[in-house]
Each structure stands twice: as C-alpha cells, then as structure tokens.
C-alpha cells in the first residue's frame, strides 16, 4: 500500500511540475495576463479540475518556487549529519538552493516577470513566508520519532531569517544582473553566494 501511495504521490508531483512548466512556456510566449487557466490546462493536457487540485487560482501558481524551495530546505535538514550545528546545516541547504536557482534560472525569471505583471510579490522572494516553519524544522531535525516538538528560540529564527535574506539578495543579483549589488555576480554565482552567506 505504501508503495502505491508513493507512486501516486510521485505521479502527482510530476504532473504538477509539468503543469508549472507548461504555464511558464505560455507566460514567456504570450505574457501572464494573456494566459488563462484553460490555456494552461490545454498545454499541460489536464482537466481544469486537476489544475484546481494543484492550485486554487492562476496566481497561486506564482508561489510554486517558494513551495519547492522550502521543501528542498526541509529535505536537507532531514538528511544532514546530526553532528553539524544549525548554522552549518542551513548553509548546506542554502547552497543547495543556489544550485537549484542556477539550474532553473530561466523559469524563475519568467515567474518573476509574471509576478510583476500580476502585481504580486516576486515568487522566489516569498520563501520568507515560510520562515517560521523552516526555523521549527531546523530546531527539530534531530527529534526522534514520537518526540516532543520544540519551538525555535529567537537565535534560530534570526539565523533562518538572515540566511533567507542573504539568499534573496543573491537571487536578485543572479536573476536580475542589472540590479546587482556587486560587480558581475554571474561570473561565478556560487562564489558570490558563498561571499554573501559568509557576511
């Protein structure tokens, strides 16, 4: 049964990701405002009810990068060696996100442009909305099954907030070099991320 559920979840995640990719292609070609949910469903070869199982609205699709990035951070927290302190684990997770951003740069730029057209906060910047949950996940990463959940103290919350702020600044530099706060971060984006995280 667990295997069937796992397969079903993987298929659902793949279909959701394909829907996002189809929407991004349409946004890039026609502009966010000119694309309807029906257009996205046709491009992704899904029924509207399937789209609305994934996203309540077209605008909600813009928050997908933040959801994916938060999930990646939590995965790193879950598998990081227990002997590492919280700051080292968070740094590992943020560097993993750096790789993800570079790999998906074109998609993130399209989403950023779509968010501007929709008068929404840039989608990748909404990762901060998940800050408290990530701090809770970080402080409880070594919890044994059935253990008592702990609330993060201000130090952990500040650590996560600073890390996400550093990532946000780096993403702005990498995704919109015209707005870059330092000279030519595109020359070595991961070195630039390391410099920001070390500050």
Secondary structure, 3 states (H helix, E strand, C coil): CHHHHHHHHHHHHHHHHHHHHHHHHHHHHHCHHHCCHHHHHHHHCCCHHHHHHHCCCCHHHHHHHHHHHHHHHHHHHHHCCCCCCHHHHHHHHHHHHHHHHHHCHHHHHHHHHHHHHCCCCCHHHHHHHHHHHHHHHHHCCCCCCCCCCCCCCHHHHHHHHHHHHHHHHHHHHHHCHHHCCCCCHHHHHHHHHHHHHHC
